[in-house]
Amino acid sequence: MMKRWLLVLTILSVLVSGCITIEVTPEPEDTVLGFPEEEVGPVDPVVVEDMPEPEVVVVEPEKPKKKPGKGSQVLLWKPISESSKTCVILMPSRFRPSMITAVRINGSNDEVHPKTLKDWPKPDKFIWPNDDRPHIYLNKKGEDYGQAVELTFVINGKTIGGVIPDGAKRFEIRW
């Protein structure tokens, strides 16, 4: 009984945070909840072992859903893709496939792998892998393009581009 009173006291003191002073006189050992034991009768103790185990449910926090175009804003030159085994360019997320009308590698329009064209007819709301970056697969490995690889894109009617110093190495371009 004394433990219960201490628990009640602790809870009350936390709730009132010192704003109210409460004086509690502990019950004498021969009372049950303030009544003389002979009026209440014998009280059966609660046996904890007979209680069922509580069910534990682990709730994973829901990951916030991304909006298309809100992923990485860095172009990544990846010399070898795991899926195509050729070079892949991961475009900045804000450039959706419907915006890109031309891709030139070292001045050539013929370097885009058919896998890209197969993958691209997705709606602009599609969330791409690798931080929502549309993928442009090329016909060769990055090393086959050599040094100073010139990239040129026509996006929304504007020409933008950059230079990859070494086609055999990963490289990022921030636009």
N, C-alpha and C positions, 0 to 999 in steps of 0.2 A: 504494500500500500504506500509505503514511504516513497518508493521509486516513482509511482504515478504522480504523487503530489509534486515531486521535484520536476517531473516532466511538464506538468501543468504550469508550474511556476516559471520554468524556463520559457515556455511558449508565450505565456502572458507577458513576461518581461521583454521578450523580443517584440511582441506586437505593440506594446505601449511605449517602448523605447524610453523608459524613464519618465514619461509624462504623468503617470499615475503610480502612486505607491500602494502596493497590495501587501497586506500582512496576512499570512496564512498560518493557522495553528494546525500542526499535524494531528490526524485522528489518533485517538488512543488505540492500542493494539487490539482491544476487545470490542471494536466497532466495525461495522461494514457500511461504507458510504455515509458515515455520520450517525447511523442507527445502532443501538445496542445489539450485539450479536444474537442475544436470545430472542429478539423480535424478528430478526431476519431469518434465522435458521442457519444451518451449515451451508457454506458456499463451496461448490465444487471448483477446484482450480482448473484453469484452461490448460489442456495438454497440447503443447505445440506440435509434438510428433504426429498427432492424429490429423492435423490440418493438411489439406492438399497443397501440393507445391504450386506456387503462383505461375501462371503461364508467362513466359518472357517473350515479348515480341520486339524484335529489333526493327526500327523504322529508319530506313536510309533517307537522308534529306534528298529531296528532288533536285536534280541538277537544273539550273535555269536553262531554258531552251534558247538557243541562239536564233537571231534573226539573220536571214540571208544577207551577205555583204558585210557582216559585222565581225568577221574573223581576222586573220592576219592580213596586214596591208603591205607585206613584203613579197616581192617576186623571188622565188627560189629556183635556181638552176641546179638540178639534181642529175649528175652524170649517168647514173644507172637506176632505173626504176625497178622496184621489186616485182611489179606485175608484168611489165612489158620487156624488161631486160634491155631497154634502150633509154636514152636521155628523156627526162620529163621536166617541163617547166610548170611550177605551181604559181599561178597568177595571184596577184593581190585579190583578196575577197571582194572588194568593191567592183571589180571588173567581172561582170556576169557574162556567160558565153554569148548571149544575144547582143552584147555590146561590141564584141571582137569580130571584125570583118576580114582581117588579114594578119597573117603571121609570116614573117620572113626571117630566115636564119642565113647569115652571110649573103643577103640579097636574094636568096632563093625562096620561092613560094612552095616548093615541092618537098619540103622536109617534114611536114606534119604527117604523123603516122595515122593510118585508117582507124585505129582504136580511138583516137580523139574524136573523130567525126561520128563514130558509133556512140560514144559516151555523151556527146554534147547536146543532143536534142532533149535536154531536161528543162523543166520550167525554171524560171529565174528564182523561184522560192526554194529550189532544191538546196540542201545543205551538203556541200562537198566534203570529202574526207580531208584530213590534214589541215584543220582549222579553217574549213570552208573556203578552200582555194581551188578554183577550176584548174584542171590538169590539161596540159598540152603535151601529148606524147610525140616524140620525134622518131625519125626512121633509123637513126644510128645512136651509138653510145656517145656520151659527151666527149670522150677523148678523140673520137674520129672527126670532130669539128676543129680541133687544133687550138691554137692560141688566138686571143683577141676575137672571140666569137661575137659578131654583131647581131643583136636582136632588134627587130623592128615590128611594131604592132600598129594596126589601125584600129583605134577604139573610139567609138562614137564619132567617126569622121576625122579624128585627130591622129597624127602619127607621133608615137612615142617609142623610145627604145633605150638601149644601153649596151654596154660591152662586157662580156664575160672574159676576164683575163686568161683563164686556162680552162678549156672545155672539159678537162678530166677531173676538175675539182668543183665541189659544191661552192655556190656563190649566191649572195643575196644582193638585190637591188632595191633600194627604198625610193619610191616615187612620191 
